[in-house]
Amino acid sequence: MRAKHDARPTSFTGRFWRWHINFCPGWKAYFNSLSDSEKIEIRKKYNFTKY
């Protein structure tokens, strides 16, 4: 899903990906395991501010 979001962010799959990362415990665990620089990169790329 992440690759499909990167290719077409406004598609249904892209929008579903954005919705999914806001509640998924697996994504939260993955995100928290990243280094600070990787977190910053993902926050910018997906406009992600939740965790």
PDB file with one MODEL, atoms N, CA, C and O in Angstrom:
MODEL        1
ATOM      1  N   MET A   1       0.811  -1.185   0.000  1.00  0.00           N
ATOM      2  CA  MET A   1       0.000   0.000   0.000  1.00  0.00           C
ATOM      3  C   MET A   1       0.862   1.259   0.000  1.00  0.00           C
ATOM      4  O   MET A   1       0.527   2.255  -0.642  1.00  0.00           O
ATOM      5  N   ARG A   2       1.946   1.204   0.710  1.00  0.00           N
ATOM      6  CA  ARG A   2       2.809   2.379   0.808  1.00  0.00           C
ATOM      7  C   ARG A   2       3.358   2.777  -0.560  1.00  0.00           C
ATOM      8  O   ARG A   2       3.417   3.962  -0.887  1.00  0.00           O
ATOM      9  N   ALA A   3       3.755   1.798  -1.348  1.00  0.00           N
ATOM     10  CA  ALA A   3       4.272   2.089  -2.684  1.00  0.00           C
ATOM     11  C   ALA A   3       3.186   2.668  -3.577  1.00  0.00           C
ATOM     12  O   ALA A   3       3.456   3.553  -4.389  1.00  0.00           O
ATOM     13  N   LYS A   4       1.961   2.176  -3.433  1.00  0.00           N
ATOM     14  CA  LYS A   4       0.858   2.705  -4.231  1.00  0.00           C
ATOM     15  C   LYS A   4       0.553   4.140  -3.818  1.00  0.00           C
ATOM     16  O   LYS A   4       0.210   4.969  -4.660  1.00  0.00           O
ATOM     17  N   HIS A   5       0.676   4.439  -2.523  1.00  0.00           N
ATOM     18  CA  HIS A   5       0.479   5.815  -2.074  1.00  0.00           C
ATOM     19  C   HIS A   5       1.537   6.715  -2.687  1.00  0.00           C
ATOM     20  O   HIS A   5       1.235   7.818  -3.144  1.00  0.00           O
ATOM     21  N   ASP A   6       2.772   6.248  -2.696  1.00  0.00           N
ATOM     22  CA  ASP A   6       3.861   7.058  -3.244  1.00  0.00           C
ATOM     23  C   ASP A   6       3.649   7.331  -4.732  1.00  0.00           C
ATOM     24  O   ASP A   6       3.996   8.404  -5.227  1.00  0.00           O
ATOM     25  N   ALA A   7       3.077   6.357  -5.443  1.00  0.00           N
ATOM     26  CA  ALA A   7       2.850   6.520  -6.881  1.00  0.00           C
ATOM     27  C   ALA A   7       1.654   7.433  -7.157  1.00  0.00           C
ATOM     28  O   ALA A   7       1.707   8.286  -8.043  1.00  0.00           O
ATOM     29  N   ARG A   8       0.578   7.246  -6.391  1.00  0.00           N
ATOM     30  CA  ARG A   8      -0.638   8.034  -6.614  1.00  0.00           C
ATOM     31  C   ARG A   8      -1.295   8.354  -5.275  1.00  0.00           C
ATOM     32  O   ARG A   8      -2.191   7.626  -4.849  1.00  0.00           O
ATOM     33  N   PRO A   9      -0.879   9.410  -4.611  1.00  0.00           N
ATOM     34  CA  PRO A   9      -1.386   9.731  -3.277  1.00  0.00           C
ATOM     35  C   PRO A   9      -2.890  10.006  -3.216  1.00  0.00           C
ATOM     36  O   PRO A   9      -3.497   9.831  -2.160  1.00  0.00           O
ATOM     37  N   THR A  10      -3.498  10.429  -4.314  1.00  0.00           N
ATOM     38  CA  THR A  10      -4.921  10.750  -4.272  1.00  0.00           C
ATOM     39  C   THR A  10      -5.806   9.578  -4.656  1.00  0.00           C
ATOM     40  O   THR A  10      -7.030   9.710  -4.640  1.00  0.00           O
ATOM     41  N   SER A  11      -5.224   8.430  -5.003  1.00  0.00           N
ATOM     42  CA  SER A  11      -6.027   7.259  -5.334  1.00  0.00           C
ATOM     43  C   SER A  11      -6.684   6.717  -4.068  1.00  0.00           C
ATOM     44  O   SER A  11      -6.327   7.106  -2.956  1.00  0.00           O
ATOM     45  N   PHE A  12      -7.637   5.823  -4.247  1.00  0.00           N
ATOM     46  CA  PHE A  12      -8.304   5.227  -3.094  1.00  0.00           C
ATOM     47  C   PHE A  12      -7.286   4.534  -2.186  1.00  0.00           C
ATOM     48  O   PHE A  12      -7.335   4.692  -0.966  1.00  0.00           O
ATOM     49  N   THR A  13      -6.369   3.772  -2.772  1.00  0.00           N
ATOM     50  CA  THR A  13      -5.359   3.065  -1.983  1.00  0.00           C
ATOM     51  C   THR A  13      -4.454   4.045  -1.249  1.00  0.00           C
ATOM     52  O   THR A  13      -4.087   3.809  -0.098  1.00  0.00           O
ATOM     53  N   GLY A  14      -4.095   5.135  -1.902  1.00  0.00           N
ATOM     54  CA  GLY A  14      -3.271   6.159  -1.265  1.00  0.00           C
ATOM     55  C   GLY A  14      -3.974   6.797  -0.084  1.00  0.00           C
ATOM     56  O   GLY A  14      -3.372   6.987   0.973  1.00  0.00           O
ATOM     57  N   ARG A  15      -5.237   7.129  -0.255  1.00  0.00           N
ATOM     58  CA  ARG A  15      -6.006   7.718   0.849  1.00  0.00           C
ATOM     59  C   ARG A  15      -6.212   6.714   1.974  1.00  0.00           C
ATOM     60  O   ARG A  15      -6.170   7.073   3.150  1.00  0.00           O
ATOM     61  N   PHE A  16      -6.437   5.440   1.607  1.00  0.00           N
ATOM     62  CA  PHE A  16      -6.591   4.400   2.617  1.00  0.00           C
ATOM     63  C   PHE A  16      -5.304   4.252   3.424  1.00  0.00           C
ATOM     64  O   PHE A  16      -5.362   4.064   4.639  1.00  0.00           O
ATOM     65  N   TRP A  17      -4.161   4.333   2.783  1.00  0.00           N
ATOM     66  CA  TRP A  17      -2.867   4.244   3.466  1.00  0.00           C
ATOM     67  C   TRP A  17      -2.741   5.343   4.523  1.00  0.00           C
ATOM     68  O   TRP A  17      -2.330   5.080   5.653  1.00  0.00           O
ATOM     69  N   ARG A  18      -3.096   6.572   4.149  1.00  0.00           N
ATOM     70  CA  ARG A  18      -3.007   7.695   5.087  1.00  0.00           C
ATOM     71  C   ARG A  18      -3.938   7.466   6.276  1.00  0.00           C
ATOM     72  O   ARG A  18      -3.571   7.754   7.415  1.00  0.00           O
ATOM     73  N   TRP A  19      -5.132   6.953   6.018  1.00  0.00           N
ATOM     74  CA  TRP A  19      -6.069   6.664   7.102  1.00  0.00           C
ATOM     75  C   TRP A  19      -5.506   5.550   7.984  1.00  0.00           C
ATOM     76  O   TRP A  19      -5.581   5.634   9.210  1.00  0.00           O
ATOM     77  N   HIS A  20      -4.954   4.531   7.381  1.00  0.00           N
ATOM     78  CA  HIS A  20      -4.443   3.351   8.078  1.00  0.00           C
ATOM     79  C   HIS A  20      -3.304   3.681   9.040  1.00  0.00           C
ATOM     80  O   HIS A  20      -3.276   3.159  10.155  1.00  0.00           O
ATOM     81  N   ILE A  21      -2.372   4.532   8.636  1.00  0.00           N
ATOM     82  CA  ILE A  21      -1.210   4.791   9.484  1.00  0.00           C
ATOM     83  C   ILE A  21      -1.567   5.587  10.733  1.00  0.00           C
ATOM     84  O   ILE A  21      -0.749   5.702  11.646  1.00  0.00           O
ATOM     85  N   ASN A  22      -2.768   6.134  10.786  1.00  0.00           N
ATOM     86  CA  ASN A  22      -3.170   6.895  11.964  1.00  0.00           C
ATOM     87  C   ASN A  22      -3.681   6.033  13.108  1.00  0.00           C
ATOM     88  O   ASN A  22      -3.836   6.530  14.223  1.00  0.00           O
ATOM     89  N   PHE A  23      -3.948   4.750  12.861  1.00  0.00           N
ATOM     90  CA  PHE A  23      -4.456   3.932  13.962  1.00  0.00           C
ATOM     91  C   PHE A  23      -3.769   2.583  14.116  1.00  0.00           C
ATOM     92  O   PHE A  23      -3.923   1.951  15.161  1.00  0.00           O
ATOM     93  N   CYS A  24      -3.040   2.126  13.155  1.00  0.00           N
ATOM     94  CA  CYS A  24      -2.472   0.776  13.148  1.00  0.00           C
ATOM     95  C   CYS A  24      -1.361   0.625  14.190  1.00  0.00           C
ATOM     96  O   CYS A  24      -0.370   1.354  14.140  1.00  0.00           O
ATOM     97  N   PRO A  25      -1.514  -0.316  15.139  1.00  0.00           N
ATOM     98  CA  PRO A  25      -0.460  -0.512  16.138  1.00  0.00           C
ATOM     99  C   PRO A  25       0.850  -1.003  15.533  1.00  0.00           C
ATOM    100  O   PRO A  25       1.919  -0.704  16.065  1.00  0.00           O
ATOM    101  N   GLY A  26       0.789  -1.743  14.441  1.00  0.00           N
ATOM    102  CA  GLY A  26       2.001  -2.200  13.775  1.00  0.00           C
ATOM    103  C   GLY A  26       2.782  -1.041  13.181  1.00  0.00           C
ATOM    104  O   GLY A  26       4.011  -1.014  13.261  1.00  0.00           O
ATOM    105  N   TRP A  27       2.085  -0.088  12.587  1.00  0.00           N
ATOM    106  CA  TRP A  27       2.745   1.095  12.036  1.00  0.00           C
ATOM    107  C   TRP A  27       3.367   1.908  13.153  1.00  0.00           C
ATOM    108  O   TRP A  27       4.482   2.410  13.010  1.00  0.00           O
ATOM    109  N   LYS A  28       2.652   2.047  14.276  1.00  0.00           N
ATOM    110  CA  LYS A  28       3.177   2.807  15.408  1.00  0.00           C
ATOM    111  C   LYS A  28       4.473   2.180  15.913  1.00  0.00           C
ATOM    112  O   LYS A  28       5.447   2.889  16.167  1.00  0.00           O
ATOM    113  N   ALA A  29       4.490   0.858  16.059  1.00  0.00           N
ATOM    114  CA  ALA A  29       5.694   0.165  16.520  1.00  0.00           C
ATOM    115  C   ALA A  29       6.833   0.350  15.518  1.00  0.00           C
ATOM    116  O   ALA A  29       7.973   0.603  15.907  1.00  0.00           O
ATOM    117  N   TYR A  30       6.519   0.221  14.229  1.00  0.00           N
ATOM    118  CA  TYR A  30       7.540   0.408  13.194  1.00  0.00           C
ATOM    119  C   TYR A  30       8.081   1.833  13.239  1.00  0.00           C
ATOM    120  O   TYR A  30       9.294   2.042  13.217  1.00  0.00           O
ATOM    121  N   PHE A  31       7.190   2.799  13.301  1.00  0.00           N
ATOM    122  CA  PHE A  31       7.589   4.204  13.292  1.00  0.00           C
ATOM    123  C   PHE A  31       8.458   4.531  14.497  1.00  0.00           C
ATOM    124  O   PHE A  31       9.456   5.240  14.369  1.00  0.00           O
ATOM    125  N   ASN A  32       8.092   4.025  15.654  1.00  0.00           N
ATOM    126  CA  ASN A  32       8.862   4.297  16.871  1.00  0.00           C
ATOM    127  C   ASN A  32      10.223   3.605  16.877  1.00  0.00           C
ATOM    128  O   ASN A  32      11.110   3.994  17.636  1.00  0.00           O
ATOM    129  N   SER A  33      10.396   2.583  16.038  1.00  0.00           N
ATOM    130  CA  SER A  33      11.683   1.893  15.977  1.00  0.00           C
ATOM    131  C   SER A  33      12.674   2.596  15.037  1.00  0.00           C
ATOM    132  O   SER A  33      13.852   2.240  15.010  1.00  0.00           O
ATOM    133  N   LEU A  34      12.218   3.569  14.284  1.00  0.00           N
ATOM    134  CA  LEU A  34      13.082   4.270  13.337  1.00  0.00           C
ATOM    135  C   LEU A  34      13.995   5.254  14.047  1.00  0.00           C
ATOM    136  O   LEU A  34      13.727   5.679  15.171  1.00  0.00           O
ATOM    137  N   SER A  35      15.072   5.606  13.372  1.00  0.00           N
ATOM    138  CA  SER A  35      15.964   6.636  13.911  1.00  0.00           C
ATOM    139  C   SER A  35      15.278   7.999  13.774  1.00  0.00           C
ATOM    140  O   SER A  35      14.309   8.139  13.028  1.00  0.00           O
ATOM    141  N   ASP A  36      15.774   8.975  14.480  1.00  0.00           N
ATOM    142  CA  ASP A  36      15.164  10.303  14.456  1.00  0.00           C
ATOM    143  C   ASP A  36      15.164  10.909  13.052  1.00  0.00           C
ATOM    144  O   ASP A  36      14.191  11.548  12.652  1.00  0.00           O
ATOM    145  N   SER A  37      16.244  10.713  12.311  1.00  0.00           N
ATOM    146  CA  SER A  37      16.302  11.271  10.957  1.00  0.00           C
ATOM    147  C   SER A  37      15.282  10.598  10.035  1.00  0.00           C
ATOM    148  O   SER A  37      14.681  11.264   9.192  1.00  0.00           O
ATOM    149  N   GLU A  38      15.080   9.291  10.186  1.00  0.00           N
ATOM    150  CA  GLU A  38      14.090   8.590   9.377  1.00  0.00           C
ATOM    151  C   GLU A  38      12.675   9.030   9.750  1.00  0.00           C
ATOM    152  O   GLU A  38      11.810   9.142   8.881  1.00  0.00           O
ATOM    153  N   LYS A  39      12.438   9.278  11.033  1.00  0.00           N
ATOM    154  CA  LYS A  39      11.123   9.764  11.467  1.00  0.00           C
ATOM    155  C   LYS A  39      10.825  11.120  10.844  1.00  0.00           C
ATOM    156  O   LYS A  39       9.708  11.362  10.388  1.00  0.00           O
ATOM    157  N   ILE A  40      11.800  11.992  10.823  1.00  0.00           N
ATOM    158  CA  ILE A  40      11.614  13.322  10.238  1.00  0.00           C
ATOM    159  C   ILE A  40      11.292  13.206   8.754  1.00  0.00           C
ATOM    160  O   ILE A  40      10.419  13.907   8.242  1.00  0.00           O
ATOM    161  N   GLU A  41      11.999  12.321   8.074  1.00  0.00           N
ATOM    162  CA  GLU A  41      11.780  12.117   6.647  1.00  0.00           C
ATOM    163  C   GLU A  41      10.355  11.623   6.374  1.00  0.00           C
ATOM    164  O   GLU A  41       9.691  12.112   5.459  1.00  0.00           O
ATOM    165  N   ILE A  42       9.892  10.663   7.162  1.00  0.00           N
ATOM    166  CA  ILE A  42       8.543  10.124   6.977  1.00  0.00           C
ATOM    167  C   ILE A  42       7.492  11.163   7.345  1.00  0.00           C
ATOM    168  O   ILE A  42       6.462  11.269   6.679  1.00  0.00           O
ATOM    169  N   ARG A  43       7.744  11.924   8.395  1.00  0.00           N
ATOM    170  CA  ARG A  43       6.789  12.982   8.758  1.00  0.00           C
ATOM    171  C   ARG A  43       6.607  13.982   7.628  1.00  0.00           C
ATOM    172  O   ARG A  43       5.487  14.413   7.353  1.00  0.00           O
ATOM    173  N   LYS A  44       7.695  14.352   6.974  1.00  0.00           N
ATOM    174  CA  LYS A  44       7.607  15.287   5.856  1.00  0.00           C
ATOM    175  C   LYS A  44       6.908  14.651   4.660  1.00  0.00           C
ATOM    176  O   LYS A  44       6.050  15.271   4.031  1.00  0.00           O
ATOM    177  N   LYS A  45       7.277  13.421   4.353  1.00  0.00           N
ATOM    178  CA  LYS A  45       6.749  12.750   3.165  1.00  0.00           C
ATOM    179  C   LYS A  45       5.242  12.522   3.251  1.00  0.00           C
ATOM    180  O   LYS A  45       4.526  12.722   2.270  1.00  0.00           O
ATOM    181  N   TYR A  46       4.760  12.102   4.425  1.00  0.00           N
ATOM    182  CA  TYR A  46       3.350  11.768   4.581  1.00  0.00           C
ATOM    183  C   TYR A  46       2.564  12.803   5.378  1.00  0.00           C
ATOM    184  O   TYR A  46       1.391  12.589   5.687  1.00  0.00           O
ATOM    185  N   ASN A  47       3.206  13.931   5.714  1.00  0.00           N
ATOM    186  CA  ASN A  47       2.568  14.961   6.524  1.00  0.00           C
ATOM    187  C   ASN A  47       1.958  14.310   7.767  1.00  0.00           C
ATOM    188  O   ASN A  47       0.778  14.486   8.073  1.00  0.00           O
ATOM    189  N   PHE A  48       2.791  13.563   8.462  1.00  0.00           N
ATOM    190  CA  PHE A  48       2.375  12.701   9.565  1.00  0.00           C
ATOM    191  C   PHE A  48       2.793  13.333  10.890  1.00  0.00           C
ATOM    192  O   PHE A  48       3.973  13.620  11.097  1.00  0.00           O
ATOM    193  N   THR A  49       1.839  13.551  11.782  1.00  0.00           N
ATOM    194  CA  THR A  49       2.154  14.241  13.032  1.00  0.00           C
ATOM    195  C   THR A  49       1.655  13.497  14.265  1.00  0.00           C
ATOM    196  O   THR A  49       1.772  14.019  15.373  1.00  0.00           O
ATOM    197  N   LYS A  50       1.114  12.323  14.113  1.00  0.00           N
ATOM    198  CA  LYS A  50       0.437  11.671  15.240  1.00  0.00           C
ATOM    199  C   LYS A  50       1.389  11.217  16.364  1.00  0.00           C
ATOM    200  O   LYS A  50       1.106  11.511  17.525  1.00  0.00           O
ATOM    201  N   TYR A  51       2.475  10.535  16.086  1.00  0.00           N
ATOM    202  CA  TYR A  51       3.315   9.969  17.130  1.00  0.00           C
ATOM    203  C   TYR A  51       4.567  10.797  17.323  1.00  0.00           C
ATOM    204  O   TYR A  51       5.400  10.468  18.168  1.00  0.00           O
TER     205      TYR A  51
ENDMDL
END
